[in-house]
Amino acid sequence: MKTMQALKATAIMAICACALAAIAGCSSPSNQASDDTSGGSAPAENATTGAAPATDDSKADQGAADKQAAIDNAIELGFQVFDGTVHVCTAEELIELQGIDIDPAAAGGGGTYAVVVFDGPTQVIGQGSDGSGERTETANMIGVAEYTEYSSDYVVEYGDLDAWKALDGQQVTIAAQARDIWFPSDVSFPIGEPHSNETKIIE
């Protein structure tokens, strides 16, 4: 009887041992290794599929394309587009810039001026200040801002002079419409050159 009970106990212990072995064999290390493998592959995948950083050349190309699109759009809307260099100067400096032999006092009260000197002689369409209507003339520059105080009661002002001061000496592309461009009929600065009451900068 005791022998039978001992055999039963041994059998039960053997079964339990097999069960424990089976459980141990189905434990999660292999799954964990699989998870670790897949988890480890994610950064490599991101590194492979991630977008490459933009180079300076590609940024420059995109900037040039965006600017050309803005120029094309301005022309479609009826603007004239000009390239040139910004100069902010006094009457005396502007006369020297133009290379004209004239007394600055002949033009009035001095003042401060912003002009865009074209890269070369340029055809400009504008209005005659004498009421002669629209015409086309060759110009070397265009006035884009002025502040001249002839007296407390008479001030000539157009354009945003402070904004142009920040661009002094820089190359720019500008746009203006013929209705806003005026050719002089008197001695005003820039002498013999047009000015625009409203000018946009294309960037």
C-alpha positions in Angstrom: 0.0 0.0 0.0 2.8 2.4 1.0 4.6 1.4 -2.2 1.5 2.3 -4.3 1.3 5.7 -2.7 5.0 6.3 -3.3 4.6 5.5 -7.0 1.6 7.8 -7.2 3.6 10.6 -5.6 6.5 10.0 -7.9 4.2 10.1 -10.9 2.6 13.3 -9.8 6.0 14.9 -9.2 7.1 13.8 -12.7 4.0 15.3 -14.3 4.5 18.5 -12.4 8.1 18.6 -13.5 7.1 18.1 -17.2 4.5 20.8 -16.9 7.1 23.2 -15.4 9.5 22.4 -18.2 6.8 23.0 -20.8 6.0 26.4 -19.2 9.6 27.3 -19.1 10.0 26.4 -22.8 7.1 28.7 -23.7 8.4 31.6 -21.7 8.9 35.1 -23.4 12.7 35.5 -23.9 12.3 34.5 -27.6 9.4 36.9 -28.0 11.3 39.6 -26.1 14.2 39.0 -28.5 11.9 39.4 -31.4 10.5 42.6 -29.9 14.0 43.8 -29.3 14.9 43.1 -33.0 11.9 44.9 -34.4 12.3 47.7 -32.0 16.0 48.1 -32.9 15.2 48.2 -36.6 12.9 51.3 -36.2 15.7 53.9 -36.0 17.5 52.3 -39.0 14.2 52.5 -40.9 13.7 56.1 -39.9 17.2 56.9 -40.9 16.7 55.2 -44.3 13.3 56.7 -45.1 13.8 60.1 -43.5 14.0 63.2 -45.8 17.5 64.4 -46.4 18.3 67.8 -45.1 18.1 70.6 -47.6 21.4 71.8 -48.9 22.4 75.5 -49.4 22.2 75.0 -53.2 18.7 73.6 -53.1 17.6 76.4 -50.8 19.1 79.0 -53.2 17.4 77.3 -56.2 14.0 77.3 -54.4 14.5 80.9 -53.4 15.2 81.9 -57.0 12.2 79.9 -58.2 9.9 81.7 -55.7 11.3 85.1 -56.7 10.8 84.4 -60.4 7.2 83.3 -59.7 6.6 86.6 -57.8 8.0 88.6 -60.7 5.8 86.7 -63.2 2.8 87.3 -61.0 3.6 91.1 -60.7 3.9 91.4 -64.5 0.6 89.6 -65.0 -1.0 92.1 -62.6 0.3 95.0 -64.7 3.4 96.0 -62.8 6.7 97.0 -64.4 9.7 95.2 -62.8 13.1 96.8 -62.3 16.5 95.7 -60.9 18.9 98.1 -59.3 20.7 99.3 -56.2 19.2 101.4 -53.5 20.8 104.8 -52.6 19.5 107.0 -49.8 21.1 110.4 -50.0 20.8 114.2 -49.6 20.2 116.5 -52.5 24.0 117.2 -52.8 24.8 113.5 -52.7 22.1 112.7 -55.3 23.5 115.4 -57.7 26.9 113.8 -57.3 25.4 110.3 -57.9 23.7 111.6 -61.1 26.9 113.4 -62.3 25.0 116.6 -63.0 26.6 120.0 -62.7 23.8 122.0 -60.9 23.5 124.0 -57.7 21.4 121.9 -55.2 19.7 125.1 -54.2 18.1 125.2 -57.7 15.9 122.3 -56.7 14.5 123.8 -53.5 14.8 122.8 -49.9 17.4 120.0 -50.0 15.6 117.0 -48.4 16.4 113.3 -48.2 15.8 110.9 -51.1 15.8 107.2 -51.8 16.4 106.1 -55.4 17.0 102.8 -57.1 19.8 103.1 -59.7 19.0 100.6 -62.5 21.6 98.1 -63.6 21.5 99.8 -67.0 19.4 102.2 -69.1 15.8 101.0 -68.7 12.6 101.7 -70.5 10.0 103.1 -68.1 6.3 103.7 -68.7 4.8 106.5 -66.6 2.7 109.7 -66.5 3.9 113.2 -67.6 3.7 115.6 -64.6 2.7 118.3 -67.1 -0.5 116.5 -67.9 0.7 115.1 -71.3 -0.4 111.6 -70.4 1.3 108.3 -70.4 4.6 107.9 -72.2 7.7 105.7 -72.3 11.2 107.1 -71.6 14.6 105.6 -71.0 15.7 106.2 -67.4 18.8 105.5 -65.3 17.1 105.5 -62.0 13.8 106.0 -60.3 12.9 107.9 -57.1 11.1 105.7 -54.6 10.9 108.0 -51.5 11.4 111.6 -50.5 11.0 113.9 -47.6 11.6 117.6 -48.3 10.4 120.3 -46.0 10.3 123.5 -48.1 8.5 125.3 -45.3 6.2 124.5 -42.4 3.3 124.6 -44.7 4.8 122.8 -47.7 6.3 119.3 -47.4 7.0 116.9 -50.3 6.8 113.3 -49.1 6.2 110.0 -50.8 7.3 106.4 -50.2 8.5 104.9 -46.9 11.9 106.6 -46.4 12.7 104.7 -43.2 12.2 101.4 -44.9 14.5 102.3 -47.8 17.2 103.5 -45.4 17.4 99.9 -44.1 18.1 98.8 -47.7 20.7 101.5 -48.6 23.4 100.0 -50.8 21.6 96.7 -51.5 20.6 95.2 -54.8 16.8 94.9 -55.1 14.0 94.0 -57.5 11.1 96.4 -57.4 7.7 96.6 -59.1 5.6 99.7 -59.9 2.6 100.5 -62.0 2.6 103.1 -64.8 -0.2 105.0 -63.0 2.1 105.6 -60.0 5.2 106.6 -62.0 5.7 110.3 -62.9 8.2 112.0 -65.2 9.2 115.5 -64.0 8.3 118.7 -65.8 10.4 120.8 -63.5 13.8 120.8 -61.6 13.1 118.1 -59.0 15.1 115.2 -57.7 16.1 112.9 -59.1 16.8 115.4 -61.9 15.3 114.4 -65.2 14.4 111.0 -63.9 11.0 109.5 -62.9 9.7 108.8 -59.4 7.1 106.3 -58.2 4.6 107.2 -55.5 4.1 103.5 -54.6 6.8 100.8 -55.1 6.8 97.2 -54.1 9.9 95.1 -53.3 10.0 91.6 -54.8 11.9 89.2 -52.5 
